[in-house]
């Protein structure tokens, strides 16, 4: 696993990295406690200097949901703000607020990342039927998306449908 400096992605450089780069950075940040501590210091510096979006994303990456929410609520509206804010709200247990934010993120788009996160929020809230309806919007990914099968497997597992969950987990690993 590359370190934060080895991955070559700087969240605080000015221009926000692409979605895939943010995933890679998240993995690097969480690869060790020392990387996480250093990144937390950078997040705090970004917050102090008024860079609410980057600070909020950074706090979300290190699991400081309160810091993420506080900063992201101050940030200018954009897709990344909405996704990281919804993720942090879900982790905090504020499911209704997370759904409202995801509705903003998905407005006018057919973004499956929004669909998968909304299903995760509903699953965490115990609203399994609603989560199933949301995942149905992504059913056309059935033959190509490991993420779809993983999300469906998680839902089925929560519902106690273990055999079906295992089938979806296996399908996810085949597609990954």
PyMOL CGO cylinders between C-alpha atoms (Angstrom):
from pymol import cmd
from pymol.cgo import CYLINDER

trace = [
    CYLINDER, 0.00, 0.00, 0.00, 1.58, 3.34, -1.02, 0.3, 1, 1, 1, 1, 1, 1,
    CYLINDER, 1.58, 3.34, -1.02, 1.97, 6.06, 1.57, 0.3, 1, 1, 1, 1, 1, 1,
    CYLINDER, 1.97, 6.06, 1.57, 0.22, 9.40, 1.17, 0.3, 1, 1, 1, 1, 1, 1,
    CYLINDER, 0.22, 9.40, 1.17, 3.36, 10.99, -0.26, 0.3, 1, 1, 1, 1, 1, 1,
    CYLINDER, 3.36, 10.99, -0.26, 4.05, 7.98, -2.50, 0.3, 1, 1, 1, 1, 1, 1,
    CYLINDER, 4.05, 7.98, -2.50, 0.59, 8.03, -4.05, 0.3, 1, 1, 1, 1, 1, 1,
    CYLINDER, 0.59, 8.03, -4.05, 1.36, 11.47, -5.50, 0.3, 1, 1, 1, 1, 1, 1,
    CYLINDER, 1.36, 11.47, -5.50, -2.09, 12.94, -4.86, 0.3, 1, 1, 1, 1, 1, 1,
    CYLINDER, -2.09, 12.94, -4.86, -2.35, 16.22, -2.98, 0.3, 1, 1, 1, 1, 1, 1,
    CYLINDER, -2.35, 16.22, -2.98, -5.84, 17.06, -1.78, 0.3, 1, 1, 1, 1, 1, 1,
    CYLINDER, -5.84, 17.06, -1.78, -4.64, 20.43, -0.50, 0.3, 1, 1, 1, 1, 1, 1,
    CYLINDER, -4.64, 20.43, -0.50, -2.86, 21.64, -3.68, 0.3, 1, 1, 1, 1, 1, 1,
    CYLINDER, -2.86, 21.64, -3.68, -5.72, 23.74, -4.99, 0.3, 1, 1, 1, 1, 1, 1,
    CYLINDER, -5.72, 23.74, -4.99, -7.55, 21.75, -7.64, 0.3, 1, 1, 1, 1, 1, 1,
    CYLINDER, -7.55, 21.75, -7.64, -9.68, 18.90, -6.30, 0.3, 1, 1, 1, 1, 1, 1,
    CYLINDER, -9.68, 18.90, -6.30, -8.40, 15.49, -7.44, 0.3, 1, 1, 1, 1, 1, 1,
    CYLINDER, -8.40, 15.49, -7.44, -10.61, 13.26, -9.59, 0.3, 1, 1, 1, 1, 1, 1,
    CYLINDER, -10.61, 13.26, -9.59, -12.94, 10.74, -7.91, 0.3, 1, 1, 1, 1, 1, 1,
    CYLINDER, -12.94, 10.74, -7.91, -10.62, 7.79, -8.59, 0.3, 1, 1, 1, 1, 1, 1,
    CYLINDER, -10.62, 7.79, -8.59, -7.68, 9.73, -7.17, 0.3, 1, 1, 1, 1, 1, 1,
    CYLINDER, -7.68, 9.73, -7.17, -9.67, 10.50, -4.02, 0.3, 1, 1, 1, 1, 1, 1,
    CYLINDER, -9.67, 10.50, -4.02, -10.28, 6.75, -3.54, 0.3, 1, 1, 1, 1, 1, 1,
    CYLINDER, -10.28, 6.75, -3.54, -6.58, 6.06, -3.98, 0.3, 1, 1, 1, 1, 1, 1,
    CYLINDER, -6.58, 6.06, -3.98, -5.68, 8.86, -1.54, 0.3, 1, 1, 1, 1, 1, 1,
    CYLINDER, -5.68, 8.86, -1.54, -8.17, 7.51, 1.01, 0.3, 1, 1, 1, 1, 1, 1,
    CYLINDER, -8.17, 7.51, 1.01, -6.49, 4.10, 0.89, 0.3, 1, 1, 1, 1, 1, 1,
    CYLINDER, -6.49, 4.10, 0.89, -3.06, 5.68, 1.33, 0.3, 1, 1, 1, 1, 1, 1,
    CYLINDER, -3.06, 5.68, 1.33, -4.21, 7.89, 4.22, 0.3, 1, 1, 1, 1, 1, 1,
    CYLINDER, -4.21, 7.89, 4.22, -5.66, 4.92, 6.05, 0.3, 1, 1, 1, 1, 1, 1,
    CYLINDER, -5.66, 4.92, 6.05, -2.69, 2.63, 5.37, 0.3, 1, 1, 1, 1, 1, 1,
    CYLINDER, -2.69, 2.63, 5.37, -1.05, 3.51, 8.69, 0.3, 1, 1, 1, 1, 1, 1,
    CYLINDER, -1.05, 3.51, 8.69, -1.68, 5.45, 11.87, 0.3, 1, 1, 1, 1, 1, 1,
    CYLINDER, -1.68, 5.45, 11.87, 1.23, 7.79, 11.17, 0.3, 1, 1, 1, 1, 1, 1,
    CYLINDER, 1.23, 7.79, 11.17, -0.18, 8.62, 7.72, 0.3, 1, 1, 1, 1, 1, 1,
    CYLINDER, -0.18, 8.62, 7.72, -3.55, 9.26, 9.30, 0.3, 1, 1, 1, 1, 1, 1,
    CYLINDER, -3.55, 9.26, 9.30, -2.07, 11.54, 11.98, 0.3, 1, 1, 1, 1, 1, 1,
    CYLINDER, -2.07, 11.54, 11.98, -0.10, 13.57, 9.42, 0.3, 1, 1, 1, 1, 1, 1,
    CYLINDER, -0.10, 13.57, 9.42, -3.18, 13.87, 7.21, 0.3, 1, 1, 1, 1, 1, 1,
    CYLINDER, -3.18, 13.87, 7.21, -5.29, 14.97, 10.20, 0.3, 1, 1, 1, 1, 1, 1,
    CYLINDER, -5.29, 14.97, 10.20, -2.85, 17.84, 10.78, 0.3, 1, 1, 1, 1, 1, 1,
    CYLINDER, -2.85, 17.84, 10.78, -3.19, 18.88, 7.14, 0.3, 1, 1, 1, 1, 1, 1,
    CYLINDER, -3.19, 18.88, 7.14, -6.99, 18.69, 7.44, 0.3, 1, 1, 1, 1, 1, 1,
    CYLINDER, -6.99, 18.69, 7.44, -6.92, 20.95, 10.50, 0.3, 1, 1, 1, 1, 1, 1,
    CYLINDER, -6.92, 20.95, 10.50, -4.67, 23.44, 8.67, 0.3, 1, 1, 1, 1, 1, 1,
    CYLINDER, -4.67, 23.44, 8.67, -7.05, 23.45, 5.70, 0.3, 1, 1, 1, 1, 1, 1,
    CYLINDER, -7.05, 23.45, 5.70, -10.00, 24.09, 8.01, 0.3, 1, 1, 1, 1, 1, 1,
    CYLINDER, -10.00, 24.09, 8.01, -8.16, 26.95, 9.75, 0.3, 1, 1, 1, 1, 1, 1,
    CYLINDER, -8.16, 26.95, 9.75, -7.34, 28.56, 6.41, 0.3, 1, 1, 1, 1, 1, 1,
    CYLINDER, -7.34, 28.56, 6.41, -10.97, 28.37, 5.27, 0.3, 1, 1, 1, 1, 1, 1,
    CYLINDER, -10.97, 28.37, 5.27, -10.66, 25.54, 2.73, 0.3, 1, 1, 1, 1, 1, 1,
    CYLINDER, -10.66, 25.54, 2.73, -13.92, 23.96, 3.86, 0.3, 1, 1, 1, 1, 1, 1,
    CYLINDER, -13.92, 23.96, 3.86, -14.31, 21.47, 0.98, 0.3, 1, 1, 1, 1, 1, 1,
    CYLINDER, -14.31, 21.47, 0.98, -10.83, 19.96, 1.17, 0.3, 1, 1, 1, 1, 1, 1,
    CYLINDER, -10.83, 19.96, 1.17, -10.88, 20.01, 4.98, 0.3, 1, 1, 1, 1, 1, 1,
    CYLINDER, -10.88, 20.01, 4.98, -14.26, 18.29, 5.00, 0.3, 1, 1, 1, 1, 1, 1,
    CYLINDER, -14.26, 18.29, 5.00, -13.17, 15.60, 2.57, 0.3, 1, 1, 1, 1, 1, 1,
    CYLINDER, -13.17, 15.60, 2.57, -9.97, 15.06, 4.56, 0.3, 1, 1, 1, 1, 1, 1,
    CYLINDER, -9.97, 15.06, 4.56, -11.85, 14.77, 7.84, 0.3, 1, 1, 1, 1, 1, 1,
    CYLINDER, -11.85, 14.77, 7.84, -14.23, 12.26, 6.22, 0.3, 1, 1, 1, 1, 1, 1,
    CYLINDER, -14.23, 12.26, 6.22, -11.27, 10.19, 5.03, 0.3, 1, 1, 1, 1, 1, 1,
    CYLINDER, -11.27, 10.19, 5.03, -9.82, 9.94, 8.53, 0.3, 1, 1, 1, 1, 1, 1,
    CYLINDER, -9.82, 9.94, 8.53, -13.19, 9.12, 10.08, 0.3, 1, 1, 1, 1, 1, 1,
    CYLINDER, -13.19, 9.12, 10.08, -13.74, 12.45, 11.86, 0.3, 1, 1, 1, 1, 1, 1,
    CYLINDER, -13.74, 12.45, 11.86, -17.39, 12.70, 10.86, 0.3, 1, 1, 1, 1, 1, 1,
    CYLINDER, -17.39, 12.70, 10.86, -18.12, 15.72, 13.05, 0.3, 1, 1, 1, 1, 1, 1,
    CYLINDER, -18.12, 15.72, 13.05, -15.23, 17.65, 11.48, 0.3, 1, 1, 1, 1, 1, 1,
    CYLINDER, -15.23, 17.65, 11.48, -16.28, 16.53, 8.02, 0.3, 1, 1, 1, 1, 1, 1,
    CYLINDER, -16.28, 16.53, 8.02, -19.88, 17.61, 8.51, 0.3, 1, 1, 1, 1, 1, 1,
    CYLINDER, -19.88, 17.61, 8.51, -18.91, 20.95, 10.05, 0.3, 1, 1, 1, 1, 1, 1,
    CYLINDER, -18.91, 20.95, 10.05, -16.63, 21.84, 7.15, 0.3, 1, 1, 1, 1, 1, 1,
    CYLINDER, -16.63, 21.84, 7.15, -18.66, 20.36, 4.31, 0.3, 1, 1, 1, 1, 1, 1,
    CYLINDER, -18.66, 20.36, 4.31, -21.77, 22.26, 5.39, 0.3, 1, 1, 1, 1, 1, 1,
    CYLINDER, -21.77, 22.26, 5.39, -19.74, 25.47, 4.86, 0.3, 1, 1, 1, 1, 1, 1,
    CYLINDER, -19.74, 25.47, 4.86, -18.38, 24.42, 1.45, 0.3, 1, 1, 1, 1, 1, 1,
    CYLINDER, -18.38, 24.42, 1.45, -19.72, 25.53, -1.90, 0.3, 1, 1, 1, 1, 1, 1,
    CYLINDER, -19.72, 25.53, -1.90, -22.21, 23.07, -3.38, 0.3, 1, 1, 1, 1, 1, 1,
    CYLINDER, -22.21, 23.07, -3.38, -20.66, 20.46, -5.64, 0.3, 1, 1, 1, 1, 1, 1,
    CYLINDER, -20.66, 20.46, -5.64, -20.91, 16.72, -6.19, 0.3, 1, 1, 1, 1, 1, 1,
    CYLINDER, -20.91, 16.72, -6.19, -17.95, 15.88, -3.94, 0.3, 1, 1, 1, 1, 1, 1,
    CYLINDER, -17.95, 15.88, -3.94, -19.38, 17.96, -1.11, 0.3, 1, 1, 1, 1, 1, 1,
    CYLINDER, -19.38, 17.96, -1.11, -22.69, 16.14, -1.31, 0.3, 1, 1, 1, 1, 1, 1,
    CYLINDER, -22.69, 16.14, -1.31, -21.17, 12.65, -1.49, 0.3, 1, 1, 1, 1, 1, 1,
    CYLINDER, -21.17, 12.65, -1.49, -18.71, 13.08, 1.38, 0.3, 1, 1, 1, 1, 1, 1,
    CYLINDER, -18.71, 13.08, 1.38, -21.32, 14.90, 3.47, 0.3, 1, 1, 1, 1, 1, 1,
    CYLINDER, -21.32, 14.90, 3.47, -23.88, 12.13, 2.93, 0.3, 1, 1, 1, 1, 1, 1,
    CYLINDER, -23.88, 12.13, 2.93, -21.25, 9.50, 3.76, 0.3, 1, 1, 1, 1, 1, 1,
    CYLINDER, -21.25, 9.50, 3.76, -20.33, 11.30, 7.00, 0.3, 1, 1, 1, 1, 1, 1,
    CYLINDER, -20.33, 11.30, 7.00, -23.98, 11.78, 7.95, 0.3, 1, 1, 1, 1, 1, 1,
    CYLINDER, -23.98, 11.78, 7.95, -24.59, 8.06, 7.40, 0.3, 1, 1, 1, 1, 1, 1,
    CYLINDER, -24.59, 8.06, 7.40, -21.63, 7.17, 9.60, 0.3, 1, 1, 1, 1, 1, 1,
    CYLINDER, -21.63, 7.17, 9.60, -23.01, 9.54, 12.26, 0.3, 1, 1, 1, 1, 1, 1,
    CYLINDER, -23.01, 9.54, 12.26, -26.45, 7.88, 12.02, 0.3, 1, 1, 1, 1, 1, 1,
    CYLINDER, -26.45, 7.88, 12.02, -28.29, 10.91, 10.61, 0.3, 1, 1, 1, 1, 1, 1,
    CYLINDER, -28.29, 10.91, 10.61, -29.95, 8.93, 7.82, 0.3, 1, 1, 1, 1, 1, 1,
    CYLINDER, -29.95, 8.93, 7.82, -32.71, 11.38, 6.89, 0.3, 1, 1, 1, 1, 1, 1,
    CYLINDER, -32.71, 11.38, 6.89, -30.21, 14.21, 6.41, 0.3, 1, 1, 1, 1, 1, 1,
    CYLINDER, -30.21, 14.21, 6.41, -27.97, 11.90, 4.35, 0.3, 1, 1, 1, 1, 1, 1,
    CYLINDER, -27.97, 11.90, 4.35, -30.86, 11.02, 2.02, 0.3, 1, 1, 1, 1, 1, 1,
    CYLINDER, -30.86, 11.02, 2.02, -31.70, 14.70, 1.51, 0.3, 1, 1, 1, 1, 1, 1,
    CYLINDER, -31.70, 14.70, 1.51, -28.09, 15.43, 0.60, 0.3, 1, 1, 1, 1, 1, 1,
    CYLINDER, -28.09, 15.43, 0.60, -27.97, 12.46, -1.79, 0.3, 1, 1, 1, 1, 1, 1,
    CYLINDER, -27.97, 12.46, -1.79, -31.11, 13.75, -3.48, 0.3, 1, 1, 1, 1, 1, 1,
    CYLINDER, -31.11, 13.75, -3.48, -29.18, 16.96, -4.18, 0.3, 1, 1, 1, 1, 1, 1,
    CYLINDER, -29.18, 16.96, -4.18, -26.15, 15.02, -5.43, 0.3, 1, 1, 1, 1, 1, 1,
    CYLINDER, -26.15, 15.02, -5.43, -28.23, 12.89, -7.77, 0.3, 1, 1, 1, 1, 1, 1,
    CYLINDER, -28.23, 12.89, -7.77, -30.42, 15.69, -9.08, 0.3, 1, 1, 1, 1, 1, 1,
    CYLINDER, -30.42, 15.69, -9.08, -30.46, 15.47, -12.86, 0.3, 1, 1, 1, 1, 1, 1,
    CYLINDER, -30.46, 15.47, -12.86, -27.95, 12.65, -13.04, 0.3, 1, 1, 1, 1, 1, 1,
    CYLINDER, -27.95, 12.65, -13.04, -27.99, 8.92, -13.42, 0.3, 1, 1, 1, 1, 1, 1,
    CYLINDER, -27.99, 8.92, -13.42, -25.05, 8.42, -11.08, 0.3, 1, 1, 1, 1, 1, 1,
    CYLINDER, -25.05, 8.42, -11.08, -24.85, 4.91, -9.76, 0.3, 1, 1, 1, 1, 1, 1,
    CYLINDER, -24.85, 4.91, -9.76, -22.52, 6.01, -6.97, 0.3, 1, 1, 1, 1, 1, 1,
    CYLINDER, -22.52, 6.01, -6.97, -25.43, 8.05, -5.59, 0.3, 1, 1, 1, 1, 1, 1,
    CYLINDER, -25.43, 8.05, -5.59, -27.72, 5.03, -5.96, 0.3, 1, 1, 1, 1, 1, 1,
    CYLINDER, -27.72, 5.03, -5.96, -25.30, 2.77, -4.09, 0.3, 1, 1, 1, 1, 1, 1,
    CYLINDER, -25.30, 2.77, -4.09, -24.75, 5.28, -1.28, 0.3, 1, 1, 1, 1, 1, 1,
    CYLINDER, -24.75, 5.28, -1.28, -28.49, 5.88, -0.95, 0.3, 1, 1, 1, 1, 1, 1,
    CYLINDER, -28.49, 5.88, -0.95, -29.03, 2.12, -0.69, 0.3, 1, 1, 1, 1, 1, 1,
    CYLINDER, -29.03, 2.12, -0.69, -26.31, 1.96, 2.00, 0.3, 1, 1, 1, 1, 1, 1,
    CYLINDER, -26.31, 1.96, 2.00, -28.00, 4.74, 3.97, 0.3, 1, 1, 1, 1, 1, 1,
    CYLINDER, -28.00, 4.74, 3.97, -31.39, 3.04, 3.76, 0.3, 1, 1, 1, 1, 1, 1,
    CYLINDER, -31.39, 3.04, 3.76, -29.86, -0.31, 4.70, 0.3, 1, 1, 1, 1, 1, 1,
    CYLINDER, -29.86, -0.31, 4.70, -28.15, 1.26, 7.73, 0.3, 1, 1, 1, 1, 1, 1,
    CYLINDER, -28.15, 1.26, 7.73, -31.48, 2.84, 8.70, 0.3, 1, 1, 1, 1, 1, 1,
    CYLINDER, -31.48, 2.84, 8.70, -33.18, -0.56, 8.55, 0.3, 1, 1, 1, 1, 1, 1,
    CYLINDER, -33.18, -0.56, 8.55, -35.35, 0.47, 5.59, 0.3, 1, 1, 1, 1, 1, 1,
    CYLINDER, -35.35, 0.47, 5.59, -34.68, -2.66, 3.58, 0.3, 1, 1, 1, 1, 1, 1,
    CYLINDER, -34.68, -2.66, 3.58, -37.65, -2.45, 1.20, 0.3, 1, 1, 1, 1, 1, 1,
    CYLINDER, -37.65, -2.45, 1.20, -36.71, 1.11, 0.23, 0.3, 1, 1, 1, 1, 1, 1,
    CYLINDER, -36.71, 1.11, 0.23, -33.06, 0.08, -0.20, 0.3, 1, 1, 1, 1, 1, 1,
    CYLINDER, -33.06, 0.08, -0.20, -34.17, -2.72, -2.50, 0.3, 1, 1, 1, 1, 1, 1,
    CYLINDER, -34.17, -2.72, -2.50, -36.22, -0.26, -4.58, 0.3, 1, 1, 1, 1, 1, 1,
    CYLINDER, -36.22, -0.26, -4.58, -33.25, 2.08, -4.87, 0.3, 1, 1, 1, 1, 1, 1,
    CYLINDER, -33.25, 2.08, -4.87, -30.92, -0.75, -5.92, 0.3, 1, 1, 1, 1, 1, 1,
    CYLINDER, -30.92, -0.75, -5.92, -33.45, -1.79, -8.57, 0.3, 1, 1, 1, 1, 1, 1,
    CYLINDER, -33.45, -1.79, -8.57, -32.49, 1.44, -10.38, 0.3, 1, 1, 1, 1, 1, 1,
    CYLINDER, -32.49, 1.44, -10.38, -29.05, -0.08, -10.92, 0.3, 1, 1, 1, 1, 1, 1,
    CYLINDER, -29.05, -0.08, -10.92, -30.23, -3.55, -11.92, 0.3, 1, 1, 1, 1, 1, 1,
    CYLINDER, -30.23, -3.55, -11.92, -29.00, -3.00, -15.47, 0.3, 1, 1, 1, 1, 1, 1,
    CYLINDER, -29.00, -3.00, -15.47, -25.48, -3.26, -14.00, 0.3, 1, 1, 1, 1, 1, 1,
    CYLINDER, -25.48, -3.26, -14.00, -26.17, -6.82, -12.90, 0.3, 1, 1, 1, 1, 1, 1,
    CYLINDER, -26.17, -6.82, -12.90, -23.76, -8.38, -15.39, 0.3, 1, 1, 1, 1, 1, 1,
    CYLINDER, -23.76, -8.38, -15.39, -20.97, -5.81, -15.21, 0.3, 1, 1, 1, 1, 1, 1,
    CYLINDER, -20.97, -5.81, -15.21, -20.77, -4.25, -11.76, 0.3, 1, 1, 1, 1, 1, 1,
    CYLINDER, -20.77, -4.25, -11.76, -19.06, -5.79, -8.75, 0.3, 1, 1, 1, 1, 1, 1,
    CYLINDER, -19.06, -5.79, -8.75, -20.28, -2.83, -6.70, 0.3, 1, 1, 1, 1, 1, 1,
    CYLINDER, -20.28, -2.83, -6.70, -23.90, -3.60, -7.55, 0.3, 1, 1, 1, 1, 1, 1,
    CYLINDER, -23.90, -3.60, -7.55, -23.56, -7.20, -6.36, 0.3, 1, 1, 1, 1, 1, 1,
    CYLINDER, -23.56, -7.20, -6.36, -21.68, -6.13, -3.24, 0.3, 1, 1, 1, 1, 1, 1,
    CYLINDER, -21.68, -6.13, -3.24, -24.41, -3.61, -2.34, 0.3, 1, 1, 1, 1, 1, 1,
    CYLINDER, -24.41, -3.61, -2.34, -27.12, -6.18, -3.00, 0.3, 1, 1, 1, 1, 1, 1,
    CYLINDER, -27.12, -6.18, -3.00, -25.23, -8.80, -1.00, 0.3, 1, 1, 1, 1, 1, 1,
    CYLINDER, -25.23, -8.80, -1.00, -24.96, -6.45, 1.98, 0.3, 1, 1, 1, 1, 1, 1,
    CYLINDER, -24.96, -6.45, 1.98, -28.69, -5.76, 1.83, 0.3, 1, 1, 1, 1, 1, 1,
    CYLINDER, -28.69, -5.76, 1.83, -29.59, -9.45, 1.55, 0.3, 1, 1, 1, 1, 1, 1,
    CYLINDER, -29.59, -9.45, 1.55, -27.28, -10.28, 4.44, 0.3, 1, 1, 1, 1, 1, 1,
    CYLINDER, -27.28, -10.28, 4.44, -29.02, -7.69, 6.62, 0.3, 1, 1, 1, 1, 1, 1,
    CYLINDER, -29.02, -7.69, 6.62, -32.34, -9.25, 5.67, 0.3, 1, 1, 1, 1, 1, 1,
    CYLINDER, -32.34, -9.25, 5.67, -31.09, -12.67, 6.76, 0.3, 1, 1, 1, 1, 1, 1,
    CYLINDER, -31.09, -12.67, 6.76, -31.06, -14.04, 3.20, 0.3, 1, 1, 1, 1, 1, 1,
    CYLINDER, -31.06, -14.04, 3.20, -27.59, -15.50, 3.58, 0.3, 1, 1, 1, 1, 1, 1,
    CYLINDER, -27.59, -15.50, 3.58, -27.53, -17.87, 0.60, 0.3, 1, 1, 1, 1, 1, 1,
    CYLINDER, -27.53, -17.87, 0.60, -28.58, -15.08, -1.76, 0.3, 1, 1, 1, 1, 1, 1,
    CYLINDER, -28.58, -15.08, -1.76, -26.08, -12.72, -0.12, 0.3, 1, 1, 1, 1, 1, 1,
    CYLINDER, -26.08, -12.72, -0.12, -23.25, -15.21, -0.65, 0.3, 1, 1, 1, 1, 1, 1,
    CYLINDER, -23.25, -15.21, -0.65, -24.20, -15.62, -4.32, 0.3, 1, 1, 1, 1, 1, 1,
    CYLINDER, -24.20, -15.62, -4.32, -23.98, -11.85, -4.79, 0.3, 1, 1, 1, 1, 1, 1,
    CYLINDER, -23.98, -11.85, -4.79, -20.65, -11.61, -2.94, 0.3, 1, 1, 1, 1, 1, 1,
    CYLINDER, -20.65, -11.61, -2.94, -19.27, -14.38, -5.15, 0.3, 1, 1, 1, 1, 1, 1,
    CYLINDER, -19.27, -14.38, -5.15, -20.55, -12.63, -8.27, 0.3, 1, 1, 1, 1, 1, 1,
    CYLINDER, -20.55, -12.63, -8.27, -18.94, -9.38, -7.05, 0.3, 1, 1, 1, 1, 1, 1,
    CYLINDER, -18.94, -9.38, -7.05, -15.54, -11.09, -6.73, 0.3, 1, 1, 1, 1, 1, 1,
    CYLINDER, -15.54, -11.09, -6.73, -15.92, -12.62, -10.19, 0.3, 1, 1, 1, 1, 1, 1,
    CYLINDER, -15.92, -12.62, -10.19, -16.59, -9.19, -11.70, 0.3, 1, 1, 1, 1, 1, 1,
    CYLINDER, -16.59, -9.19, -11.70, -13.93, -7.34, -9.73, 0.3, 1, 1, 1, 1, 1, 1,
]
cmd.load_cgo(trace, "trace")
